[in-house]
């Protein structure tokens, strides 16, 4: 159940994510997390800009949570306009690439999208006081409850790209590490925010491998099925590395969690 | 021949790159390039932070020069402390990784370093008024003349890493797209700044392929020769992608030029 503060925060976040020019006030972080500053690891020498760049370039791997010292930095980044503009530029570049593709028209040219932090945003969840933008260890029970709510907003740049790719004649494949027990919630969530059609929605079965092994296997099956992966977009390097990665890959930002 | 302004600027840059805590004044850019602001493309809507992130994550490819609108941004980044700290964090992470390696002691465990913008910095050249941090098209004649001077400073984080890797017992391989006609100058430059020993220094022969094809071929030859590439560090994704990439790769920042 939501506290009133969480509900207000979610509403603010939703407004932020759907408005074109809105910039969230940095103070929202303190609103959500009034105890910030009382934890023990605030005075690290870690340069959080360097940390984020190292995350985005896959120099840092297998990290399990955002460093305490960078909680506020990551929060400000995620709620501010920079994250949104970073996503927009990746989407714009992807569209420039896609426009120049020579599509065959046989319905086998596909674009692979990851879901979480690629097409749907879990930022309303990650901004919670109990999650702290990934600076508190991952709680699968709480996260799965959030997934079932099916209220994640679209990432605006990715939604626009999705619509433009459909117009170009590409087929869409959603390939996610979400488990297939959440199929109904994910379908409801995708459709509610504008991802209304797709060629395939591939979710992980219970007991399947995860990360780069899982994604490579599913992409290999796609290509063995006659599909050509012309583009592949994800927030994790494990979406983009491995076999059958696609003709070109696009990395969208995600400084909140790591999946190997 | 250097103008007095260029000489002074080179001296300032050298001091900056060798001092531990110095932060170059942003004004140095205007000192070097007093005509900044008179060009025609200053009022782009391009978000230069997003552009740099897209470059570093390999989302933008085959770009030929820094956008005019981002010349000052790239200059401030390269001359300021953020670039240095970004490099330091990558080097620190690489050392953490290397320390945990189980080395065999047979002399076949190697670390591959690219040279330009990875171990040596061409920033004194790129800061010139006639180069503008890569916002002016590449001039191979002028750049090659700079290479022959053999006065490029070390990138401090990489030099420290190099020394620490040697202490761990790794052998060093420098693998560069520089042509072998510059062998004498590169050797002189590397030794002058502290890279005093190596297992191999591989430079490109006249007429050889370039970029990812060249680097993959040379790494394949290394591994066929019995070497194990335990780590591989470069400023270009073409240093790190392709075959025989190494057990782990490290991308150091370079927003000034692209090699495919």
Interface residues (C-beta under 8 A of the other chain):
Chain A: X47 X49 X50 X51 X53 X54 X56 X57 X58 X59 X60 X61 X82 X85 X86 X88 X89 X90 X93 X94 X248 X249 X250 X251 X253
Chain B: X47 X49 X50 X51 X53 X54 X56 X57 X58 X59 X60 X61 X82 X85 X86 X88 X89 X90 X93 X94 X248 X249 X250 X251 X253
